[in-house]
Amino acid sequence: MGFNGEDGGRGEDCGVVRIFNSLTVYAYGGGGGSSISLNERLSSGLGGGGYPAAGIGGRWGWSAVVVRLDVAGGGYTGGCAEMNTISNYNGRRGEGTTCGGGDGYFEAGVWVSNVTGEYLVVTPDSCGQGGKAPIYFSTYPRCESGDGGVAGKGGFVECSRESTVYAYNGDQITNEDYSSINYSERIKMQSGKTSAPLKIFAQEGILRAVYKYNSWWNIQDGRNYGYLKELLGDKINETIKYEQTPTTSDDIKNLKVRDECSCDKSGYVNPITHKSQGIGSGAGYIEISNGSFTEID
């Protein structure tokens, strides 16, 4: 039968936010987590790191849970598979040898051949999917880890024209060694600390492709057409309605449940960076909506 890790938890939606009078608001989203691999033989892969949040908006989706054997979880930072000793941070991928590493937010997880050293990217346009045991691992044909969480939706933010909002997403740099990493888009925060807010794709108007392995299709919560249809609406790939629970390793495949597509931005523009980042969707494996930002008299 095999084993399966649970997907990461769902972030909270923002709801309604109203800012009145002549206020100046500085809003900073929470920082994300890293995934650190231990220098020893492990009995399982590692969970993915947690996602940062929007300055004003949805909370981040949680990291994914690992599964027995070698498979690593997906999340903001991808978990590494068993016996892999690198340390991952800042949205990077996980790596594995006998099984796949988990996807990070900016990089897909990889298998690294322990014979040739060749890198095999598992799902190139994914952004938080958990790793999987290779199909030829016939003893455990359904062995896969959990994916990262569903991001909280952006809220409906109303702001008086006399007020000013400086909103920044959660920190992209999660190891607190700000001097050693050269990010081109650093800005000086009001606290005096140099920091790089995370780019959240939905806030840029991009809903990235979403995949789900069919290993536990119609068996595990969240792995069926009805759940995903309710979550994604008309952006779902309707062909997954006809997928069946696999009975052999040869039947296992990675389903694309949503193509990459566009979404509405919130309407917010940061007065310092002049970018739309800072208000809208939280970060997650599945991002859905930015809500809206409206100036009112």
Residue pairs with C-beta under 8 A, 6 or more apart in sequence:
1 140
1 142
2 133
2 140
2 141
2 142
2 143
2 144
2 215
3 67
3 68
3 69
3 140
3 142
3 143
4 67
4 142
4 143
4 144
4 145
4 146
4 215
4 216
4 220
5 64
5 65
5 66
5 67
5 71
5 73
5 130
5 144
5 145
5 146
6 64
6 65
6 146
6 220
7 64
7 65
7 130
7 146
7 147
7 148
7 149
7 222
7 285
8 48
8 50
8 61
8 62
8 63
8 64
8 65
8 73
8 74
8 75
8 128
8 146
8 147
8 148
8 149
8 284
8 285
9 61
9 62
9 149
10 61
10 62
10 149
10 150
10 152
11 51
11 53
11 58
11 59
11 60
11 61
11 62
11 149
11 150
11 151
11 152
11 282
11 284
12 58
12 59
12 152
13 58
13 152
13 153
13 155
14 54
14 56
14 57
14 58
14 59
14 152
14 153
14 154
14 155
14 156
14 157
14 291
15 155
15 156
16 155
16 156
16 157
16 158
17 56
17 155
17 156
17 157
17 158
18 157
18 158
18 159
19 25
19 157
19 158
19 159
19 160
19 163
19 165
20 160
20 163
21 160
21 162
21 163
22 160
22 162
22 163
23 160
23 162
23 163
23 164
24 163
24 164
24 166
25 163
25 164
25 165
25 166
25 167
26 166
26 167
26 190
27 55
27 56
27 165
27 166
27 167
27 168
27 278
28 55
28 167
28 168
28 170
28 189
29 52
29 53
29 54
29 55
29 57
29 60
29 168
29 169
29 170
29 197
29 198
29 282
30 52
30 53
30 59
30 60
30 170
31 52
31 170
31 171
31 174
32 49
32 50
32 51
32 52
32 60
32 76
32 77
32 91
32 170
32 171
32 172
32 174
32 198
32 283
33 49
33 50
33 63
33 75
33 76
33 77
33 174
34 49
34 77
34 87
34 88
34 89
34 90
34 174
34 175
35 46
35 47
35 48
35 49
35 63
35 72
35 73
35 75
35 77
35 78
35 79
35 80
35 87
35 88
35 89
35 94
35 102
36 46
36 87
36 88
37 46
37 79
37 80
37 84
37 85
37 86
37 87
37 88
38 85
39 85
41 82
41 83
42 82
42 83
43 68
43 82
44 66
44 67
44 68
44 69
44 70
44 71
44 82
45 66
45 67
45 69
45 70
45 71
45 72
45 73
45 79
45 80
45 81
45 82
45 94
45 96
45 99
45 101
45 102
45 131
45 145
46 66
46 72
46 73
46 79
46 80
46 81
46 94
46 102
47 63
47 64
47 65
47 66
47 72
47 73
47 75
47 79
47 146
48 63
48 64
48 72
48 73
48 74
48 75
48 76
48 77
48 78
48 79
48 94
48 102
48 103
48 104
48 128
48 130
48 148
49 63
49 75
49 76
49 77
49 78
49 79
49 88
49 89
49 104
49 174
50 60
50 62
50 63
50 75
50 76
51 60
51 61
51 62
51 63
51 75
51 76
51 105
51 128
51 148
51 149
51 151
51 170
51 282
51 283
51 284
52 60
52 76
52 169
52 170
52 171
52 172
52 198
52 200
52 283
53 59
53 60
53 152
53 169
53 170
53 282
53 283
54 154
54 167
54 169
54 170
54 200
54 203
54 278
54 279
54 280
54 281
54 282
54 283
55 167
55 168
55 169
55 197
55 278
55 279
56 155
56 157
56 165
56 167
56 278
56 279
57 152
57 154
57 155
57 203
57 266
57 279
57 280
57 281
57 282
57 290
57 291
58 151
58 152
58 153
58 154
58 155
58 280
58 281
58 282
58 291
59 151
59 152
59 282
60 76
60 149
60 151
60 152
60 170
60 282
60 283
60 284
61 128
61 148
61 149
61 150
61 151
61 152
61 282
61 283
61 284
61 285
61 286
62 75
62 148
62 149
63 73
63 74
63 75
63 76
63 77
63 79
63 148
63 149
64 73
64 74
64 75
64 79
64 102
64 128
64 130
64 145
64 146
64 147
64 148
64 149
64 285
65 73
65 145
65 146
66 72
66 73
66 79
66 145
66 146
67 73
67 130
67 143
67 144
67 145
67 146
68 143
69 82
69 99
69 133
69 140
69 143
70 81
70 82
70 83
70 96
70 97
70 98
70 99
70 133
71 81
71 96
71 99
71 100
71 130
71 131
71 132
71 133
71 143
71 144
71 145
72 78
72 79
72 80
72 81
72 94
72 96
72 99
72 100
72 101
72 102
72 109
72 130
72 131
72 145
73 79
73 94
73 102
73 130
73 131
73 145
73 146
73 148
74 94
74 102
74 103
74 104
74 109
74 126
74 128
74 129
74 130
74 131
74 145
74 146
74 147
74 148
74 285
75 102
75 104
75 105
75 128
75 148
75 149
75 285
76 91
76 104
76 105
76 128
76 148
76 283
77 88
77 89
77 90
77 91
77 92
77 94
77 104
77 105
77 174
78 88
78 92
78 93
78 94
78 101
78 102
78 103
78 104
78 107
78 109
78 128
78 131
79 88
79 94
79 101
79 102
79 130
79 131
79 145
80 86
80 88
80 94
80 95
80 96
80 101
80 102
81 94
81 95
81 96
81 97
81 98
81 99
81 100
81 101
81 131
82 96
82 97
82 98
82 99
83 97
84 94
84 95
84 96
84 97
84 101
84 112
86 95
88 94
88 104
89 174
89 175
90 172
90 173
90 174
90 175
90 181
91 104
91 105
91 106
91 107
91 172
91 198
92 104
92 106
92 107
93 101
93 102
93 103
93 104
93 107
93 108
93 109
93 110
94 101
94 102
94 103
94 104
94 109
94 110
94 131
95 101
95 109
95 110
95 111
95 112
96 109
96 110
96 111
96 112
96 131
97 111
97 112
97 113
97 114
98 114
98 133
98 134
98 137
99 111
99 131
99 132
99 133
99 134
99 137
99 143
100 109
100 110
100 111
100 122
100 131
100 132
100 133
100 134
101 109
101 110
101 111
101 122
101 131
102 109
102 128
102 129
102 130
102 131
102 145
103 109
103 122
103 123
103 126
103 127
103 128
103 129
103 130
103 148
103 285
104 127
104 128
105 127
105 128
105 198
105 283
106 127
108 121
108 122
108 123
108 124
108 125
108 126
108 127
108 129
109 121
109 122
109 123
109 129
109 131
110 119
110 120
110 121
110 122
111 119
111 120
111 122
111 134
112 118
112 119
112 120
113 119
113 120
122 129
122 131
122 132
123 129
123 211
123 254
125 208
125 209
125 260
126 208
126 209
126 211
127 148
127 201
127 208
127 285
128 147
128 148
128 284
128 285
129 147
129 148
129 211
129 285
130 144
130 145
130 146
130 147
130 148
131 144
131 145
132 143
132 144
132 145
132 213
132 215
132 254
133 140
133 143
133 144
135 141
135 249
135 250
135 252
136 249
137 143
137 249
138 249
141 215
141 246
141 248
141 249
141 252
142 215
142 216
142 246
142 252
143 215
144 213
144 215
144 216
147 212
147 285
148 284
148 285
148 286
149 284
149 285
149 286
150 231
150 284
150 285
150 286
150 288
151 200
151 202
151 281
151 282
151 283
151 284
151 285
151 286
151 287
151 288
152 281
152 282
152 284
153 281
153 288
153 289
153 290
153 291
154 202
154 203
154 266
154 279
154 280
154 281
154 282
154 289
154 290
154 291
154 292
155 291
156 291
156 292
156 294
157 266
157 268
157 279
157 291
157 292
157 293
157 294
158 294
158 296
159 165
159 293
159 294
159 295
159 296
160 295
160 296
160 297
161 295
161 296
161 297
164 271
165 268
165 279
166 190
166 270
166 271
166 272
166 278
167 268
167 270
167 278
167 279
168 187
168 189
168 195
168 197
168 270
168 277
168 278
169 197
169 198
169 199
169 200
169 203
169 277
169 278
169 283
170 197
170 198
170 283
171 195
171 196
171 197
171 198
172 183
172 195
172 196
172 197
172 198
172 199
173 181
173 183
173 195
173 196
178 193
178 194
178 195
181 196
183 196
185 196
186 194
186 195
186 196
187 194
187 195
187 196
187 197
187 272
187 273
188 194
189 195
197 277
197 278
198 283
199 277
200 277
200 280
200 281
200 282
200 283
200 287
201 207
201 208
201 283
201 287
202 263
202 280
202 281
202 287
202 288
202 289
202 290
203 265
203 266
203 276
203 277
203 278
203 279
203 280
203 281
203 290
204 265
204 276
204 277
205 262
205 263
205 264
205 265
205 276
206 260
206 262
206 263
207 235
207 258
207 260
207 261
207 262
207 263
207 287
207 288
208 260
208 287
209 256
209 258
209 259
209 260
210 232
210 256
210 257
210 258
210 285
210 286
211 254
211 255
211 256
211 257
212 223
212 228
212 254
212 255
212 257
213 252
213 253
213 254
213 255
214 223
214 243
214 245
214 246
214 251
214 252
214 253
214 254
214 255
215 246
215 252
216 223
216 245
217 223
217 224
217 243
217 244
217 245
217 246
217 255
218 224
218 244
218 245
219 245
221 227
222 228
225 236
225 240
225 241
225 243
228 236
228 240
228 257
229 236
231 286
231 288
232 257
232 258
232 286
232 288
235 258
235 259
235 261
236 257
236 258
237 255
237 256
237 257
237 258
237 259
240 255
240 257
243 255
244 251
246 252
246 253
258 286
263 288
263 289
263 290
264 289
264 290
264 292
265 276
265 280
265 290
266 276
266 279
266 280
266 290
266 291
266 292
266 293
267 276
267 292
267 293
267 294
268 276
268 278
268 279
268 280
268 293
269 275
269 276
270 276
270 277
270 278
279 290
279 291
279 293
280 290
280 291
280 293
281 287
281 288
281 289
281 290
281 291
